[in-house]
Structures are given as C-alpha cells and as structure tokens.
Amino acid sequence: MDAPDQEKILSLTSKTRGDQAESLFSRARTQSMSLSRIVSEQDAASQAREAKTARLRELRLEKEAEHRVAAAALAALPKRTGKR
C-alpha cells in the first residue's frame, strides 16, 4: 500500500467516525429535548390539577358553610308542638 491509499483509508475512517459522532450527538440532543418537553407537559398537567383541586375545595367549603347557616337558621325557628 502506498501513502495516498493509506491517506484515503484514514480520511474515510475519520469521516465515518465523525458521522457516527454527529449521529450519536444528534440522537442524544433529540432525546434530551423530548425529555424536557415531557417534563414540561407533566408540570403543566400537575399545576392544572392542583388549580382545579383548589377551586373545587373552595366550592365545597362554600357549600358546607351555606348548609351550616341553613341548619342553624332551622334550629333557631320556633318548634311546633305536637298538638293541633
């Protein structure tokens, strides 16, 4: 083998390794971006769920307070006697 052939082989393997490295880097970057997107979506879903839970809790507490007021009002009414 003479020197020019050897240079061709070395440049081909170097180019192939560079392509492989580029491919691996690209794949890793894509996976990282996908993971970031998934985490972001999960955070958004979690925040939405927490907001909905807080809103529903407030509504439930308001309803319970209204029932307590209504029960107290009924208890304050004069009681009927059993005779008519």
PDB file of N, CA, C and O in Angstrom:
ATOM      1  N   MET A   1       0.836  -1.170   0.000  1.00  0.00           N
ATOM      2  CA  MET A   1       0.000   0.000   0.000  1.00  0.00           C
ATOM      3  C   MET A   1       0.888   1.243   0.000  1.00  0.00           C
ATOM      4  O   MET A   1       1.833   1.352   0.780  1.00  0.00           O
ATOM      5  N   ASP A   2       0.568   2.150  -0.870  1.00  0.00           N
ATOM      6  CA  ASP A   2       1.372   3.366  -0.878  1.00  0.00           C
ATOM      7  C   ASP A   2       0.691   4.449  -0.044  1.00  0.00           C
ATOM      8  O   ASP A   2      -0.443   4.267   0.400  1.00  0.00           O
ATOM      9  N   ALA A   3       1.352   5.538   0.165  1.00  0.00           N
ATOM     10  CA  ALA A   3       0.894   6.604   1.059  1.00  0.00           C
ATOM     11  C   ALA A   3      -0.446   7.209   0.652  1.00  0.00           C
ATOM     12  O   ALA A   3      -1.268   7.443   1.538  1.00  0.00           O
ATOM     13  N   PRO A   4      -0.733   7.484  -0.651  1.00  0.00           N
ATOM     14  CA  PRO A   4      -2.028   8.071  -0.996  1.00  0.00           C
ATOM     15  C   PRO A   4      -3.196   7.150  -0.642  1.00  0.00           C
ATOM     16  O   PRO A   4      -4.234   7.627  -0.184  1.00  0.00           O
ATOM     17  N   ASP A   5      -3.046   5.846  -0.846  1.00  0.00           N
ATOM     18  CA  ASP A   5      -4.116   4.912  -0.486  1.00  0.00           C
ATOM     19  C   ASP A   5      -4.353   4.910   1.019  1.00  0.00           C
ATOM     20  O   ASP A   5      -5.493   4.865   1.482  1.00  0.00           O
ATOM     21  N   GLN A   6      -3.282   4.957   1.757  1.00  0.00           N
ATOM     22  CA  GLN A   6      -3.378   4.963   3.210  1.00  0.00           C
ATOM     23  C   GLN A   6      -4.074   6.243   3.697  1.00  0.00           C
ATOM     24  O   GLN A   6      -4.857   6.201   4.646  1.00  0.00           O
ATOM     25  N   GLU A   7      -3.792   7.364   3.054  1.00  0.00           N
ATOM     26  CA  GLU A   7      -4.442   8.623   3.414  1.00  0.00           C
ATOM     27  C   GLU A   7      -5.939   8.565   3.132  1.00  0.00           C
ATOM     28  O   GLU A   7      -6.740   9.095   3.903  1.00  0.00           O
ATOM     29  N   LYS A   8      -6.323   7.915   2.017  1.00  0.00           N
ATOM     30  CA  LYS A   8      -7.739   7.770   1.682  1.00  0.00           C
ATOM     31  C   LYS A   8      -8.462   6.957   2.751  1.00  0.00           C
ATOM     32  O   LYS A   8      -9.550   7.318   3.199  1.00  0.00           O
ATOM     33  N   ILE A   9      -7.834   5.851   3.148  1.00  0.00           N
ATOM     34  CA  ILE A   9      -8.435   4.989   4.166  1.00  0.00           C
ATOM     35  C   ILE A   9      -8.589   5.750   5.484  1.00  0.00           C
ATOM     36  O   ILE A   9      -9.638   5.685   6.125  1.00  0.00           O
ATOM     37  N   LEU A  10      -7.544   6.467   5.881  1.00  0.00           N
ATOM     38  CA  LEU A  10      -7.604   7.226   7.128  1.00  0.00           C
ATOM     39  C   LEU A  10      -8.660   8.326   7.064  1.00  0.00           C
ATOM     40  O   LEU A  10      -9.372   8.569   8.039  1.00  0.00           O
ATOM     41  N   SER A  11      -8.758   8.988   5.912  1.00  0.00           N
ATOM     42  CA  SER A  11      -9.752  10.053   5.805  1.00  0.00           C
ATOM     43  C   SER A  11     -11.164   9.473   5.796  1.00  0.00           C
ATOM     44  O   SER A  11     -12.085  10.092   6.329  1.00  0.00           O
ATOM     45  N   LEU A  12     -11.350   8.291   5.196  1.00  0.00           N
ATOM     46  CA  LEU A  12     -12.667   7.653   5.190  1.00  0.00           C
ATOM     47  C   LEU A  12     -13.075   7.232   6.599  1.00  0.00           C
ATOM     48  O   LEU A  12     -14.211   7.455   7.017  1.00  0.00           O
ATOM     49  N   THR A  13     -12.133   6.617   7.331  1.00  0.00           N
ATOM     50  CA  THR A  13     -12.474   6.199   8.690  1.00  0.00           C
ATOM     51  C   THR A  13     -12.695   7.414   9.579  1.00  0.00           C
ATOM     52  O   THR A  13     -13.560   7.394  10.454  1.00  0.00           O
ATOM     53  N   SER A  14     -11.930   8.456   9.365  1.00  0.00           N
ATOM     54  CA  SER A  14     -12.111   9.677  10.141  1.00  0.00           C
ATOM     55  C   SER A  14     -13.477  10.290   9.842  1.00  0.00           C
ATOM     56  O   SER A  14     -14.174  10.744  10.749  1.00  0.00           O
ATOM     57  N   LYS A  15     -13.850  10.299   8.570  1.00  0.00           N
ATOM     58  CA  LYS A  15     -15.146  10.848   8.179  1.00  0.00           C
ATOM     59  C   LYS A  15     -16.274   9.986   8.738  1.00  0.00           C
ATOM     60  O   LYS A  15     -17.279  10.507   9.221  1.00  0.00           O
ATOM     61  N   THR A  16     -16.103   8.667   8.672  1.00  0.00           N
ATOM     62  CA  THR A  16     -17.115   7.755   9.199  1.00  0.00           C
ATOM     63  C   THR A  16     -17.274   7.957  10.703  1.00  0.00           C
ATOM     64  O   THR A  16     -18.395   7.999  11.211  1.00  0.00           O
ATOM     65  N   ARG A  17     -16.171   8.081  11.405  1.00  0.00           N
ATOM     66  CA  ARG A  17     -16.237   8.315  12.852  1.00  0.00           C
ATOM     67  C   ARG A  17     -16.895   9.654  13.156  1.00  0.00           C
ATOM     68  O   ARG A  17     -17.671   9.775  14.105  1.00  0.00           O
ATOM     69  N   GLY A  18     -16.587  10.636  12.362  1.00  0.00           N
ATOM     70  CA  GLY A  18     -17.213  11.946  12.544  1.00  0.00           C
ATOM     71  C   GLY A  18     -18.709  11.870  12.320  1.00  0.00           C
ATOM     72  O   GLY A  18     -19.487  12.463  13.067  1.00  0.00           O
ATOM     73  N   ASP A  19     -19.113  11.135  11.287  1.00  0.00           N
ATOM     74  CA  ASP A  19     -20.542  10.960  11.017  1.00  0.00           C
ATOM     75  C   ASP A  19     -21.222  10.214  12.163  1.00  0.00           C
ATOM     76  O   ASP A  19     -22.333  10.554  12.570  1.00  0.00           O
ATOM     77  N   GLN A  20     -20.535   9.192  12.676  1.00  0.00           N
ATOM     78  CA  GLN A  20     -21.102   8.436  13.796  1.00  0.00           C
ATOM     79  C   GLN A  20     -21.246   9.327  15.032  1.00  0.00           C
ATOM     80  O   GLN A  20     -22.259   9.288  15.731  1.00  0.00           O
ATOM     81  N   ALA A  21     -20.217  10.123  15.281  1.00  0.00           N
ATOM     82  CA  ALA A  21     -20.265  11.024  16.437  1.00  0.00           C
ATOM     83  C   ALA A  21     -21.392  12.039  16.272  1.00  0.00           C
ATOM     84  O   ALA A  21     -22.130  12.324  17.215  1.00  0.00           O
ATOM     85  N   GLU A  22     -21.513  12.578  15.066  1.00  0.00           N
ATOM     86  CA  GLU A  22     -22.593  13.534  14.784  1.00  0.00           C
ATOM     87  C   GLU A  22     -23.954  12.884  14.997  1.00  0.00           C
ATOM     88  O   GLU A  22     -24.857  13.490  15.574  1.00  0.00           O
ATOM     89  N   SER A  23     -24.094  11.651  14.529  1.00  0.00           N
ATOM     90  CA  SER A  23     -25.352  10.926  14.666  1.00  0.00           C
ATOM     91  C   SER A  23     -25.681  10.681  16.141  1.00  0.00           C
ATOM     92  O   SER A  23     -26.817  10.884  16.571  1.00  0.00           O
ATOM     93  N   LEU A  24     -24.688  10.246  16.905  1.00  0.00           N
ATOM     94  CA  LEU A  24     -24.903   9.997  18.334  1.00  0.00           C
ATOM     95  C   LEU A  24     -25.266  11.288  19.067  1.00  0.00           C
ATOM     96  O   LEU A  24     -26.168  11.301  19.904  1.00  0.00           O
ATOM     97  N   PHE A  25     -24.565  12.360  18.750  1.00  0.00           N
ATOM     98  CA  PHE A  25     -24.850  13.642  19.389  1.00  0.00           C
ATOM     99  C   PHE A  25     -26.256  14.111  19.045  1.00  0.00           C
ATOM    100  O   PHE A  25     -26.993  14.583  19.911  1.00  0.00           O
ATOM    101  N   SER A  26     -26.616  13.977  17.790  1.00  0.00           N
ATOM    102  CA  SER A  26     -27.950  14.388  17.343  1.00  0.00           C
ATOM    103  C   SER A  26     -29.027  13.578  18.055  1.00  0.00           C
ATOM    104  O   SER A  26     -30.042  14.127  18.484  1.00  0.00           O
ATOM    105  N   ARG A  27     -28.806  12.284  18.180  1.00  0.00           N
ATOM    106  CA  ARG A  27     -29.770  11.415  18.854  1.00  0.00           C
ATOM    107  C   ARG A  27     -29.895  11.805  20.334  1.00  0.00           C
ATOM    108  O   ARG A  27     -31.000  11.887  20.872  1.00  0.00           O
ATOM    109  N   ALA A  28     -28.756  12.041  20.978  1.00  0.00           N
ATOM    110  CA  ALA A  28     -28.776  12.420  22.393  1.00  0.00           C
ATOM    111  C   ALA A  28     -29.484  13.759  22.586  1.00  0.00           C
ATOM    112  O   ALA A  28     -30.252  13.930  23.533  1.00  0.00           O
ATOM    113  N   ARG A  29     -29.223  14.703  21.691  1.00  0.00           N
ATOM    114  CA  ARG A  29     -29.861  16.018  21.784  1.00  0.00           C
ATOM    115  C   ARG A  29     -31.377  15.891  21.599  1.00  0.00           C
ATOM    116  O   ARG A  29     -32.149  16.533  22.312  1.00  0.00           O
ATOM    117  N   THR A  30     -31.794  15.064  20.643  1.00  0.00           N
ATOM    118  CA  THR A  30     -33.223  14.853  20.393  1.00  0.00           C
ATOM    119  C   THR A  30     -33.891  14.219  21.608  1.00  0.00           C
ATOM    120  O   THR A  30     -34.986  14.621  22.002  1.00  0.00           O
ATOM    121  N   GLN A  31     -33.229  13.227  22.201  1.00  0.00           N
ATOM    122  CA  GLN A  31     -33.787  12.575  23.389  1.00  0.00           C
ATOM    123  C   GLN A  31     -33.898  13.563  24.545  1.00  0.00           C
ATOM    124  O   GLN A  31     -34.883  13.558  25.283  1.00  0.00           O
ATOM    125  N   SER A  32     -32.886  14.403  24.697  1.00  0.00           N
ATOM    126  CA  SER A  32     -32.897  15.396  25.766  1.00  0.00           C
ATOM    127  C   SER A  32     -34.031  16.392  25.570  1.00  0.00           C
ATOM    128  O   SER A  32     -34.712  16.758  26.528  1.00  0.00           O
ATOM    129  N   MET A  33     -34.233  16.830  24.337  1.00  0.00           N
ATOM    130  CA  MET A  33     -35.316  17.771  24.048  1.00  0.00           C
ATOM    131  C   MET A  33     -36.669  17.115  24.292  1.00  0.00           C
ATOM    132  O   MET A  33     -37.586  17.751  24.812  1.00  0.00           O
ATOM    133  N   SER A  34     -36.795  15.847  23.917  1.00  0.00           N
ATOM    134  CA  SER A  34     -38.049  15.124  24.138  1.00  0.00           C
ATOM    135  C   SER A  34     -38.325  14.986  25.631  1.00  0.00           C
ATOM    136  O   SER A  34     -39.453  15.182  26.083  1.00  0.00           O
ATOM    137  N   LEU A  35     -37.298  14.651  26.383  1.00  0.00           N
ATOM    138  CA  LEU A  35     -37.448  14.509  27.830  1.00  0.00           C
ATOM    139  C   LEU A  35     -37.850  15.839  28.461  1.00  0.00           C
ATOM    140  O   LEU A  35     -38.713  15.879  29.338  1.00  0.00           O
ATOM    141  N   SER A  36     -37.231  16.916  28.020  1.00  0.00           N
ATOM    142  CA  SER A  36     -37.578  18.240  28.545  1.00  0.00           C
ATOM    143  C   SER A  36     -39.033  18.578  28.246  1.00  0.00           C
ATOM    144  O   SER A  36     -39.734  19.124  29.097  1.00  0.00           O
ATOM    145  N   ARG A  37     -39.486  18.253  27.037  1.00  0.00           N
ATOM    146  CA  ARG A  37     -40.870  18.529  26.660  1.00  0.00           C
ATOM    147  C   ARG A  37     -41.829  17.713  27.521  1.00  0.00           C
ATOM    148  O   ARG A  37     -42.854  18.225  27.972  1.00  0.00           O
ATOM    149  N   ILE A  38     -41.497  16.446  27.748  1.00  0.00           N
ATOM    150  CA  ILE A  38     -42.351  15.573  28.561  1.00  0.00           C
ATOM    151  C   ILE A  38     -42.443  16.103  29.992  1.00  0.00           C
ATOM    152  O   ILE A  38     -43.530  16.161  30.567  1.00  0.00           O
ATOM    153  N   VAL A  39     -41.312  16.486  30.559  1.00  0.00           N
ATOM    154  CA  VAL A  39     -41.298  17.015  31.926  1.00  0.00           C
ATOM    155  C   VAL A  39     -42.113  18.300  32.000  1.00  0.00           C
ATOM    156  O   VAL A  39     -42.861  18.515  32.954  1.00  0.00           O
ATOM    157  N   SER A  40     -41.966  19.146  30.997  1.00  0.00           N
ATOM    158  CA  SER A  40     -42.724  20.397  30.956  1.00  0.00           C
ATOM    159  C   SER A  40     -44.226  20.127  30.886  1.00  0.00           C
ATOM    160  O   SER A  40     -45.008  20.784  31.573  1.00  0.00           O
ATOM    161  N   GLU A  41     -44.626  19.168  30.064  1.00  0.00           N
ATOM    162  CA  GLU A  41     -46.044  18.819  29.948  1.00  0.00           C
ATOM    163  C   GLU A  41     -46.577  18.249  31.257  1.00  0.00           C
ATOM    164  O   GLU A  41     -47.704  18.541  31.655  1.00  0.00           O
ATOM    165  N   GLN A  42     -45.759  17.430  31.926  1.00  0.00           N
ATOM    166  CA  GLN A  42     -46.186  16.867  33.206  1.00  0.00           C
ATOM    167  C   GLN A  42     -46.341  17.960  34.257  1.00  0.00           C
ATOM    168  O   GLN A  42     -47.281  17.932  35.052  1.00  0.00           O
ATOM    169  N   ASP A  43     -45.418  18.925  34.262  1.00  0.00           N
ATOM    170  CA  ASP A  43     -45.523  20.039  35.203  1.00  0.00           C
ATOM    171  C   ASP A  43     -46.789  20.850  34.950  1.00  0.00           C
ATOM    172  O   ASP A  43     -47.483  21.241  35.889  1.00  0.00           O
ATOM    173  N   ALA A  44     -47.083  21.099  33.685  1.00  0.00           N
ATOM    174  CA  ALA A  44     -48.284  21.865  33.338  1.00  0.00           C
ATOM    175  C   ALA A  44     -49.538  21.113  33.772  1.00  0.00           C
ATOM    176  O   ALA A  44     -50.471  21.714  34.304  1.00  0.00           O
ATOM    177  N   ALA A  45     -49.562  19.810  33.547  1.00  0.00           N
ATOM    178  CA  ALA A  45     -50.721  18.999  33.944  1.00  0.00           C
ATOM    179  C   ALA A  45     -50.871  18.994  35.464  1.00  0.00           C
ATOM    180  O   ALA A  45     -51.984  19.067  35.985  1.00  0.00           O
ATOM    181  N   SER A  46     -49.757  18.909  36.160  1.00  0.00           N
ATOM    182  CA  SER A  46     -49.788  18.906  37.622  1.00  0.00           C
ATOM    183  C   SER A  46     -50.308  20.243  38.158  1.00  0.00           C
ATOM    184  O   SER A  46     -51.120  20.268  39.082  1.00  0.00           O
ATOM    185  N   GLN A  47     -49.845  21.343  37.583  1.00  0.00           N
ATOM    186  CA  GLN A  47     -50.316  22.662  38.012  1.00  0.00           C
ATOM    187  C   GLN A  47     -51.802  22.833  37.728  1.00  0.00           C
ATOM    188  O   GLN A  47     -52.531  23.398  38.543  1.00  0.00           O
ATOM    189  N   ALA A  48     -52.250  22.351  36.583  1.00  0.00           N
ATOM    190  CA  ALA A  48     -53.674  22.448  36.240  1.00  0.00           C
ATOM    191  C   ALA A  48     -54.510  21.632  37.217  1.00  0.00           C
ATOM    192  O   ALA A  48     -55.572  22.077  37.653  1.00  0.00           O
ATOM    193  N   ARG A  49     -54.031  20.433  37.564  1.00  0.00           N
ATOM    194  CA  ARG A  49     -54.752  19.578  38.508  1.00  0.00           C
ATOM    195  C   ARG A  49     -54.826  20.238  39.884  1.00  0.00           C
ATOM    196  O   ARG A  49     -55.872  20.213  40.531  1.00  0.00           O
ATOM    197  N   GLU A  50     -53.708  20.830  40.331  1.00  0.00           N
ATOM    198  CA  GLU A  50     -53.696  21.498  41.635  1.00  0.00           C
ATOM    199  C   GLU A  50     -54.641  22.696  41.650  1.00  0.00           C
ATOM    200  O   GLU A  50     -55.326  22.930  42.646  1.00  0.00           O
ATOM    201  N   ALA A  51     -54.684  23.452  40.563  1.00  0.00           N
ATOM    202  CA  ALA A  51     -55.586  24.608  40.481  1.00  0.00           C
ATOM    203  C   ALA A  51     -57.041  24.154  40.522  1.00  0.00           C
ATOM    204  O   ALA A  51     -57.870  24.762  41.199  1.00  0.00           O
ATOM    205  N   LYS A  52     -57.346  23.085  39.795  1.00  0.00           N
ATOM    206  CA  LYS A  52     -58.719  22.570  39.778  1.00  0.00           C
ATOM    207  C   LYS A  52     -59.107  22.054  41.164  1.00  0.00           C
ATOM    208  O   LYS A  52     -60.223  22.292  41.627  1.00  0.00           O
ATOM    209  N   THR A  53     -58.192  21.354  41.821  1.00  0.00           N
ATOM    210  CA  THR A  53     -58.458  20.831  43.157  1.00  0.00           C
ATOM    211  C   THR A  53     -58.726  21.974  44.133  1.00  0.00           C
ATOM    212  O   THR A  53     -59.643  21.892  44.949  1.00  0.00           O
ATOM    213  N   ALA A  54     -57.931  23.037  44.051  1.00  0.00           N
ATOM    214  CA  ALA A  54     -58.131  24.186  44.939  1.00  0.00           C
ATOM    215  C   ALA A  54     -59.480  24.844  44.672  1.00  0.00           C
ATOM    216  O   ALA A  54     -60.183  25.225  45.609  1.00  0.00           O
ATOM    217  N   ARG A  55     -59.844  24.979  43.397  1.00  0.00           N
ATOM    218  CA  ARG A  55     -61.132  25.592  43.047  1.00  0.00           C
ATOM    219  C   ARG A  55     -62.286  24.747  43.573  1.00  0.00           C
ATOM    220  O   ARG A  55     -63.241  25.280  44.138  1.00  0.00           O
ATOM    221  N   LEU A  56     -62.201  23.423  43.387  1.00  0.00           N
ATOM    222  CA  LEU A  56     -63.264  22.534  43.865  1.00  0.00           C
ATOM    223  C   LEU A  56     -63.345  22.530  45.389  1.00  0.00           C
ATOM    224  O   LEU A  56     -64.436  22.442  45.952  1.00  0.00           O
ATOM    225  N   ARG A  57     -62.199  22.625  46.058  1.00  0.00           N
ATOM    226  CA  ARG A  57     -62.187  22.672  47.525  1.00  0.00           C
ATOM    227  C   ARG A  57     -62.901  23.937  48.003  1.00  0.00           C
ATOM    228  O   ARG A  57     -63.699  23.885  48.940  1.00  0.00           O
ATOM    229  N   GLU A  58     -62.617  25.066  47.364  1.00  0.00           N
ATOM    230  CA  GLU A  58     -63.284  26.321  47.729  1.00  0.00           C
ATOM    231  C   GLU A  58     -64.794  26.213  47.546  1.00  0.00           C
ATOM    232  O   GLU A  58     -65.560  26.648  48.406  1.00  0.00           O
ATOM    233  N   LEU A  59     -65.219  25.637  46.433  1.00  0.00           N
ATOM    234  CA  LEU A  59     -66.656  25.469  46.192  1.00  0.00           C
ATOM    235  C   LEU A  59     -67.294  24.569  47.247  1.00  0.00           C
ATOM    236  O   LEU A  59     -68.391  24.850  47.732  1.00  0.00           O
ATOM    237  N   ARG A  60     -66.602  23.486  47.599  1.00  0.00           N
ATOM    238  CA  ARG A  60     -67.127  22.565  48.610  1.00  0.00           C
ATOM    239  C   ARG A  60     -67.235  23.256  49.960  1.00  0.00           C
ATOM    240  O   ARG A  60     -68.240  23.103  50.655  1.00  0.00           O
ATOM    241  N   LEU A  61     -66.213  24.013  50.338  1.00  0.00           N
ATOM    242  CA  LEU A  61     -66.242  24.710  51.625  1.00  0.00           C
ATOM    243  C   LEU A  61     -67.357  25.752  51.669  1.00  0.00           C
ATOM    244  O   LEU A  61     -68.007  25.919  52.702  1.00  0.00           O
ATOM    245  N   GLU A  62     -67.585  26.456  50.555  1.00  0.00           N
ATOM    246  CA  GLU A  62     -68.690  27.423  50.498  1.00  0.00           C
ATOM    247  C   GLU A  62     -70.032  26.720  50.680  1.00  0.00           C
ATOM    248  O   GLU A  62     -70.897  27.194  51.416  1.00  0.00           O
ATOM    249  N   LYS A  63     -70.193  25.593  50.007  1.00  0.00           N
ATOM    250  CA  LYS A  63     -71.449  24.836  50.092  1.00  0.00           C
ATOM    251  C   LYS A  63     -71.671  24.332  51.520  1.00  0.00           C
ATOM    252  O   LYS A  63     -72.785  24.408  52.040  1.00  0.00           O
ATOM    253  N   GLU A  64     -70.616  23.819  52.150  1.00  0.00           N
ATOM    254  CA  GLU A  64     -70.737  23.341  53.523  1.00  0.00           C
ATOM    255  C   GLU A  64     -71.092  24.485  54.467  1.00  0.00           C
ATOM    256  O   GLU A  64     -71.885  24.300  55.390  1.00  0.00           O
ATOM    257  N   ALA A  65     -70.515  25.658  54.246  1.00  0.00           N
ATOM    258  CA  ALA A  65     -70.825  26.819  55.091  1.00  0.00           C
ATOM    259  C   ALA A  65     -72.285  27.226  54.917  1.00  0.00           C
ATOM    260  O   ALA A  65     -72.963  27.556  55.890  1.00  0.00           O
ATOM    261  N   GLU A  66     -72.766  27.203  53.677  1.00  0.00           N
ATOM    262  CA  GLU A  66     -74.177  27.526  53.430  1.00  0.00           C
ATOM    263  C   GLU A  66     -75.094  26.534  54.135  1.00  0.00           C
ATOM    264  O   GLU A  66     -76.122  26.922  54.691  1.00  0.00           O
ATOM    265  N   HIS A  67     -74.726  25.253  54.115  1.00  0.00           N
ATOM    266  CA  HIS A  67     -75.540  24.240  54.797  1.00  0.00           C
ATOM    267  C   HIS A  67     -75.535  24.454  56.309  1.00  0.00           C
ATOM    268  O   HIS A  67     -76.561  24.273  56.964  1.00  0.00           O
ATOM    269  N   ARG A  68     -74.390  24.837  56.863  1.00  0.00           N
ATOM    270  CA  ARG A  68     -74.324  25.103  58.304  1.00  0.00           C
ATOM    271  C   ARG A  68     -75.204  26.295  58.676  1.00  0.00           C
ATOM    272  O   ARG A  68     -75.891  26.272  59.698  1.00  0.00           O
ATOM    273  N   VAL A  69     -75.179  27.336  57.841  1.00  0.00           N
ATOM    274  CA  VAL A  69     -76.016  28.516  58.108  1.00  0.00           C
ATOM    275  C   VAL A  69     -77.487  28.137  58.022  1.00  0.00           C
ATOM    276  O   VAL A  69     -78.285  28.554  58.860  1.00  0.00           O
ATOM    277  N   ALA A  70     -77.848  27.352  57.017  1.00  0.00           N
ATOM    278  CA  ALA A  70     -79.246  26.928  56.853  1.00  0.00           C
ATOM    279  C   ALA A  70     -79.679  26.055  58.026  1.00  0.00           C
ATOM    280  O   ALA A  70     -80.801  26.193  58.515  1.00  0.00           O
ATOM    281  N   ALA A  71     -78.816  25.169  58.477  1.00  0.00           N
ATOM    282  CA  ALA A  71     -79.147  24.298  59.610  1.00  0.00           C
ATOM    283  C   ALA A  71     -79.315  25.128  60.879  1.00  0.00           C
ATOM    284  O   ALA A  71     -80.207  24.855  61.682  1.00  0.00           O
ATOM    285  N   ALA A  72     -78.470  26.133  61.066  1.00  0.00           N
ATOM    286  CA  ALA A  72     -78.580  26.997  62.241  1.00  0.00           C
ATOM    287  C   ALA A  72     -79.873  27.804  62.184  1.00  0.00           C
ATOM    288  O   ALA A  72     -80.519  28.018  63.210  1.00  0.00           O
ATOM    289  N   ALA A  73     -80.250  28.247  60.998  1.00  0.00           N
ATOM    290  CA  ALA A  73     -81.499  29.011  60.843  1.00  0.00           C
ATOM    291  C   ALA A  73     -82.700  28.131  61.162  1.00  0.00           C
ATOM    292  O   ALA A  73     -83.645  28.583  61.808  1.00  0.00           O
ATOM    293  N   LEU A  74     -82.672  26.880  60.714  1.00  0.00           N
ATOM    294  CA  LEU A  74     -83.770  25.955  61.017  1.00  0.00           C
ATOM    295  C   LEU A  74     -83.837  25.659  62.509  1.00  0.00           C
ATOM    296  O   LEU A  74     -84.924  25.546  63.075  1.00  0.00           O
ATOM    297  N   ALA A  75     -82.693  25.537  63.134  1.00  0.00           N
ATOM    298  CA  ALA A  75     -82.670  25.249  64.564  1.00  0.00           C
ATOM    299  C   ALA A  75     -83.193  26.440  65.363  1.00  0.00           C
ATOM    300  O   ALA A  75     -83.733  26.257  66.454  1.00  0.00           O
ATOM    301  N   ALA A  76     -83.043  27.635  64.846  1.00  0.00           N
ATOM    302  CA  ALA A  76     -83.480  28.836  65.558  1.00  0.00           C
ATOM    303  C   ALA A  76     -84.978  29.076  65.428  1.00  0.00           C
ATOM    304  O   ALA A  76     -85.543  29.849  66.201  1.00  0.00           O
ATOM    305  N   LEU A  77     -85.627  28.434  64.474  1.00  0.00           N
ATOM    306  CA  LEU A  77     -87.071  28.605  64.310  1.00  0.00           C
ATOM    307  C   LEU A  77     -87.792  28.007  65.507  1.00  0.00           C
ATOM    308  O   LEU A  77     -87.334  27.024  66.089  1.00  0.00           O
ATOM    309  N   PRO A  78     -88.932  28.608  65.877  1.00  0.00           N
ATOM    310  CA  PRO A  78     -89.693  28.029  66.998  1.00  0.00           C
ATOM    311  C   PRO A  78     -90.192  26.639  66.611  1.00  0.00           C
ATOM    312  O   PRO A  78     -90.608  26.388  65.480  1.00  0.00           O
ATOM    313  N   LYS A  79     -90.135  25.767  67.583  1.00  0.00           N
ATOM    314  CA  LYS A  79     -90.552  24.393  67.313  1.00  0.00           C
ATOM    315  C   LYS A  79     -92.053  24.287  67.441  1.00  0.00           C
ATOM    316  O   LYS A  79     -92.677  24.914  68.297  1.00  0.00           O
ATOM    317  N   ARG A  80     -92.602  23.494  66.584  1.00  0.00           N
ATOM    318  CA  ARG A  80     -94.051  23.259  66.646  1.00  0.00           C
ATOM    319  C   ARG A  80     -94.351  22.274  67.766  1.00  0.00           C
ATOM    320  O   ARG A  80     -93.556  21.392  68.091  1.00  0.00           O
ATOM    321  N   THR A  81     -95.482  22.456  68.317  1.00  0.00           N
ATOM    322  CA  THR A  81     -95.915  21.478  69.311  1.00  0.00           C
ATOM    323  C   THR A  81     -96.667  20.388  68.588  1.00  0.00           C
ATOM    324  O   THR A  81     -97.147  20.596  67.474  1.00  0.00           O
ATOM    325  N   GLY A  82     -96.772  19.279  69.180  1.00  0.00           N
ATOM    326  CA  GLY A  82     -97.430  18.148  68.545  1.00  0.00           C
ATOM    327  C   GLY A  82     -98.942  18.299  68.472  1.00  0.00           C
ATOM    328  O   GLY A  82     -99.582  17.564  67.719  1.00  0.00           O
ATOM    329  N   LYS A  83     -99.544  19.224  69.226  1.00  0.00           N
ATOM    330  CA  LYS A  83    -100.999  19.383  69.255  1.00  0.00           C
ATOM    331  C   LYS A  83    -101.446  20.341  68.166  1.00  0.00           C
ATOM    332  O   LYS A  83    -100.755  21.296  67.813  1.00  0.00           O
ATOM    333  N   ARG A  84    -102.635  20.045  67.647  1.00  0.00           N
ATOM    334  CA  ARG A  84    -103.242  20.950  66.668  1.00  0.00           C
ATOM    335  C   ARG A  84    -104.593  21.354  67.106  1.00  0.00           C
ATOM    336  O   ARG A  84    -105.265  22.117  66.411  1.00  0.00           O
TER     337      ARG A  84
END
